[in-house]
Amino acid sequence: MSFLRSKSRRRAWIGLLLWPAIFSVAVLPQPARAVEPLRIGYSDWPGWVAWQIAIDKGWIKDAGLDVRFEWSEYSGSMDAFAAGKLDADMVTNGDALVMGANGAPNVMILLTDYSNGNDAILARPEIRSVADLKGEKVGVEIGLVEHLLLEDALRKAKIDQAEVKLVDAKTNTMPSLLSSGSVKAVGAWQPVVGQVMSENPGSHPIYTSAQQPGLIYDAIAVAPQSLAARRADWTKLVALWGRVVAYIDGPSTQADAIRIMSARTGVTPAAYTQFLGGTRFLSLAECRKTMVNRPGFGSIYGSTQNANSFNIKNGVYKNSQDVERYIDTSVVSSLFAKPQ
């Protein structure tokens, strides 16, 4: 027993002797953990390629942000987001729902644009209007955005979707599919639209997204946990979008904007200029207005409700999504808050 007490006392004395050293180590400032860069997926669509301007001009770094934009094919970026390899992805509002329904929660914090003609249903010369598609075969990537566009066109022409035979094919194969003669029309987005018409002389658009503004919005969809942890950084990034749009729209800067965007996609500036009119870039003020909750295509809520109905109807997913959970207006709204 005395040995144990003696051993205990020795430990106590050693502890007292070492306490100043232990205390000094404990209170020394520890090096801050390195913050990982925000990882954002983007692909070949003008409203997303536009971010290349902020990248090349150094605006992101100037804002004190560490962001890694990761370029890939559209479906590849969605897969990367679903796998947790990205903090955010640039997608259509309908595809934000698809990702969420399949286990990749996300919230849209910024609308970059809406399609204003760059998505199209293109037909062979003998097809003069959407009405002529009744009883014919049409190539689309079933369940994706051009299928949504076709459904809108058929609805306006009072044609039931069952009266058209859909041929499921990847969007990048549409030029050859139309050339094969096995379909009378195809759905595609730019730059594939241009390729379809180039490889199929006489083919022409019979319906485009310009005929239903707001049918297809494009957005930055962020993982909720990233938004919660890095809200200040996301707010800084969103604030830069206003500068990007101004650079694209500015008479003295537009040529340089087109040069940067065309270089990213590997086409000539002259070719890329043709894409700009088919994309309606949204300023931050316009984005804020579009994020007001109301029915109709003038609101991201109404448009996304329409996309949700389409997805359910066509078996893209089974359970209807709570659209409001996919939209966070607070980041954009905070940029317009009056200083206290």
URJOTA-V190424 format. One record per residue. RES is the residue in one letter. PHI is phi in radians with two decimals (* if undefined). PSI is psi in radians with two decimals (* if undefined). Layout:
BEGIN
{{RES | PHI | PSI} {RES | PHI | PSI}}
END
This chain:
BEGIN
{{M | * | -0.75} {S | -1.10 | -0.59} {F | -1.12 | -0.73} {L | -1.12 | -0.76} {R | -1.08 | -0.75} {S | -1.06 | -0.74} {K | -1.12 | -0.68} {S | -1.12 | -0.73} {R | -1.11 | -0.71} {R | -1.05 | -0.73} {R | -1.10 | -0.67} {A | -1.13 | -0.79} {W | -1.14 | -0.74} {I | -1.07 | -0.70} {G | -1.09 | -0.73} {L | -1.13 | -0.69} {L | -1.17 | -0.63} {L | -1.50 | -0.24} {W | -0.94 | -0.79} {P | -1.02 | -0.70} {A | -1.18 | -0.74} {I | -1.09 | -0.77} {F | -1.09 | -0.73} {S | -1.14 | -0.63} {V | -1.18 | -0.71} {A | -1.11 | -0.59} {V | -1.65 | -0.05} {L | -1.13 | 2.39} {P | -1.10 | 2.30} {Q | -1.56 | 2.55} {P | -1.09 | 2.40} {A | -1.17 | 2.46} {R | -1.22 | 2.39} {A | -1.13 | 2.32} {V | -1.50 | 2.22} {E | -1.18 | 2.56} {P | -1.16 | 2.62} {L | -1.21 | 2.33} {R | -1.91 | 2.11} {I | -2.21 | 2.23} {G | -1.52 | 2.39} {Y | -2.53 | 2.72} {S | -2.52 | -2.98} {D | -1.39 | 1.39} {W | -2.52 | 2.34} {P | -0.89 | -0.69} {G | -1.16 | -0.33} {W | -1.78 | -0.66} {V | -1.04 | -0.48} {A | -0.97 | -0.49} {W | -1.12 | -0.32} {Q | -1.06 | -0.48} {I | -1.08 | -0.86} {A | -1.12 | -0.59} {I | -1.17 | -0.93} {D | -1.19 | -0.56} {K | -1.41 | -0.13} {G | 1.37 | 0.23} {W | -1.17 | -0.57} {I | -1.19 | -0.79} {K | -1.12 | -0.70} {D | -1.08 | -0.50} {A | -1.42 | 0.03} {G | 1.39 | 0.42} {L | -1.87 | 2.53} {D | -1.98 | 1.77} {V | -2.25 | 2.36} {R | -1.97 | 1.87} {F | -1.49 | 2.20} {E | -1.99 | 1.97} {W | -1.47 | 2.32} {S | -2.83 | 3.08} {E | -1.11 | 2.66} {Y | -0.98 | -0.92} {S | -1.12 | -0.57} {G | -1.12 | -0.64} {S | -1.20 | -0.64} {M | -1.14 | -0.69} {D | -1.12 | -0.72} {A | -1.13 | -0.69} {F | -1.12 | -0.78} {A | -1.07 | -0.54} {A | -1.46 | 0.01} {G | 1.38 | 0.27} {K | -1.53 | -0.14} {L | -2.25 | 2.58} {D | -1.42 | -0.45} {A | -2.73 | 2.78} {D | -2.43 | 2.66} {M | -1.72 | 2.00} {V | -2.47 | 2.95} {T | -1.29 | 2.79} {N | -1.10 | -0.62} {G | -1.15 | -0.65} {D | -1.33 | -0.38} {A | -1.07 | -0.71} {L | -1.13 | -0.73} {V | -1.07 | -0.79} {M | -1.07 | -0.78} {G | -1.14 | -0.74} {A | -1.12 | -0.42} {N | -1.76 | 0.33} {G | 1.71 | 0.24} {A | -2.10 | 1.45} {P | -0.99 | 2.51} {N | -2.78 | 2.77} {V | -2.31 | 2.39} {M | -1.47 | 2.11} {I | -1.91 | -0.24} {L | -2.62 | 2.34} {L | -1.74 | 2.07} {T | -1.45 | -0.55} {D | -3.03 | 3.04} {Y | -2.24 | 2.65} {S | -1.22 | 2.27} {N | -2.23 | 0.69} {G | 2.26 | -0.27} {N | -1.32 | -0.21} {D | -1.81 | 2.34} {A | -2.64 | 2.66} {I | -1.74 | 2.07} {L | -1.96 | 2.35} {A | -2.13 | 2.80} {R | -1.20 | 2.80} {P | -0.94 | -0.61} {E | -1.29 | -0.25} {I | -1.63 | 1.96} {R | -1.68 | -0.37} {S | -2.69 | 2.98} {V | -1.04 | -0.61} {A | -1.01 | -0.51} {D | -1.29 | -0.14} {L | -1.39 | -0.20} {K | -1.01 | 2.15} {G | 1.45 | 0.02} {E | -1.81 | 2.95} {K | -1.66 | 2.39} {V | -2.28 | 2.27} {G | -1.55 | 2.15} {V | -2.54 | 2.82} {E | -1.50 | 1.73} {I | -1.00 | 2.29} {G | 1.58 | -0.13} {L | -1.84 | -2.99} {V | -1.10 | -0.62} {E | -1.26 | -0.47} {H | -1.14 | -0.73} {L | -1.04 | -0.75} {L | -1.12 | -0.76} {L | -1.09 | -0.76} {E | -1.04 | -0.70} {D | -1.12 | -0.71} {A | -1.12 | -0.77} {L | -1.14 | -0.69} {R | -1.05 | -0.78} {K | -1.19 | -0.50} {A | -1.53 | 0.04} {K | 1.05 | 0.73} {I | -2.00 | 2.22} {D | -1.25 | 2.47} {Q | -1.02 | -0.51} {A | -1.16 | -0.28} {E | -1.50 | 0.02} {V | -2.15 | 2.38} {K | -1.58 | 2.00} {L | -1.50 | 2.34} {V | -1.97 | 1.99} {D | -1.35 | 2.18} {A | -2.71 | 2.66} {K | -1.16 | 2.51} {T | -1.01 | -0.67} {N | -1.25 | -0.12} {T | -1.72 | 0.01} {M | -1.08 | -0.63} {P | -1.01 | -0.82} {S | -1.28 | -0.55} {L | -1.11 | -0.76} {L | -1.18 | -0.65} {S | -1.10 | -0.53} {S | -1.17 | -0.36} {G | 1.42 | 0.03} {S | -1.39 | -0.25} {V | -2.31 | 2.77} {K | -1.67 | -0.31} {A | -2.73 | 2.81} {V | -2.44 | 2.78} {G | -1.93 | 2.38} {A | -2.75 | 2.91} {W | -2.13 | 2.83} {Q | -1.15 | 2.46} {P | -1.54 | -0.01} {V | -1.12 | -0.57} {V | -0.94 | -0.84} {G | -1.11 | -0.65} {Q | -1.17 | -0.70} {V | -1.03 | -0.83} {M | -1.24 | -0.58} {S | -1.17 | -0.70} {E | -1.53 | -0.15} {N | -2.30 | 1.38} {P | -0.92 | 2.32} {G | 1.62 | -0.27} {S | -1.20 | 2.67} {H | -2.75 | 2.73} {P | -1.28 | 2.33} {I | -1.93 | -0.17} {Y | -2.83 | 2.37} {T | -2.35 | 2.94} {S | -1.15 | -0.26} {A | -1.18 | -0.35} {Q | -1.46 | -0.12} {Q | -2.53 | 1.36} {P | -0.99 | 2.38} {G | 1.53 | 0.00} {L | -1.14 | -0.67} {I | -2.21 | 1.84} {Y | -1.69 | 2.65} {D | -2.05 | 2.42} {A | -2.53 | 2.87} {I | -1.69 | 2.03} {A | -1.82 | 2.12} {V | -1.94 | 2.48} {A | -1.11 | 2.27} {P | -0.94 | -0.67} {Q | -1.18 | -0.58} {S | -1.22 | -0.72} {L | -1.09 | -0.72} {A | -1.15 | -0.71} {A | -1.40 | -0.48} {R | -2.27 | 0.63} {R | -0.97 | -0.71} {A | -1.08 | -0.70} {D | -1.18 | -0.74} {W | -1.10 | -0.64} {T | -1.14 | -0.72} {K | -1.09 | -0.71} {L | -1.15 | -0.80} {V | -1.05 | -0.66} {A | -1.03 | -0.53} {L | -1.21 | -0.36} {W | -1.07 | -0.64} {G | -1.04 | -0.65} {R | -1.22 | -0.65} {V | -1.11 | -0.84} {V | -1.10 | -0.71} {A | -1.08 | -0.62} {Y | -1.21 | -0.65} {I | -1.21 | -0.71} {D | -1.42 | -0.38} {G | -1.17 | 2.24} {P | -0.99 | -0.61} {S | -1.53 | -0.20} {T | -2.07 | -0.19} {Q | -1.06 | -0.71} {A | -1.05 | -0.71} {D | -1.23 | -0.65} {A | -1.05 | -0.79} {I | -1.14 | -0.67} {R | -1.03 | -0.79} {I | -1.15 | -0.79} {M | -1.18 | -0.70} {S | -1.19 | -0.63} {A | -1.11 | -0.66} {R | -1.11 | -0.61} {T | -1.73 | -0.12} {G | 1.36 | 0.46} {V | -2.08 | 2.96} {T | -1.33 | 2.68} {P | -0.98 | -0.64} {A | -1.09 | -0.73} {A | -1.18 | -0.70} {Y | -1.21 | -0.52} {T | -0.98 | -0.61} {Q | -1.17 | -0.43} {F | -1.36 | -0.44} {L | -1.10 | -0.70} {G | -1.13 | -0.42} {G | -1.51 | 0.05} {T | -2.17 | 2.13} {R | -1.67 | 1.65} {F | -1.14 | 2.41} {L | -1.83 | 2.19} {S | -1.19 | 2.94} {L | -1.08 | -0.65} {A | -1.15 | -0.70} {E | -1.20 | -0.66} {C | -1.06 | -0.79} {R | -1.03 | -0.75} {K | -1.14 | -0.68} {T | -1.24 | -0.38} {M | -1.54 | 0.19} {V | -1.35 | 2.37} {N | -1.35 | 1.85} {R | -2.73 | 2.81} {P | -1.29 | 2.89} {G | 1.67 | 2.90} {F | -1.33 | -0.16} {G | -1.33 | -0.09} {S | -2.17 | 2.47} {I | -1.08 | -0.50} {Y | -1.19 | -0.88} {G | -1.11 | -0.74} {S | -1.10 | -0.74} {T | -1.27 | -0.55} {Q | -1.08 | -0.71} {N | -1.10 | -0.76} {A | -1.11 | -0.67} {N | -1.09 | -0.78} {S | -1.08 | -0.72} {F | -1.06 | -0.80} {N | -1.11 | -0.70} {I | -1.15 | -0.84} {K | -1.01 | -0.66} {N | -1.75 | 0.21} {G | 1.21 | 0.39} {V | -1.13 | -0.68} {Y | -2.60 | 2.87} {K | -1.56 | -0.76} {N | -1.69 | 2.26} {S | -1.03 | 2.42} {Q | -1.64 | 2.55} {D | -1.39 | 1.68} {V | -0.98 | -0.69} {E | -1.07 | -0.48} {R | -1.27 | -0.25} {Y | -1.65 | 0.01} {I | -2.21 | 2.16} {D | -2.11 | 1.88} {T | -1.51 | -0.14} {S | -1.17 | -0.57} {V | -1.16 | -0.88} {V | -1.12 | -0.75} {S | -1.07 | -0.61} {S | -1.12 | -0.44} {L | -1.29 | -0.24} {F | -1.89 | 0.03} {A | -1.19 | 2.41} {K | -1.29 | 2.38} {P | -1.08 | 2.47} {Q | -1.30 | *}}
END
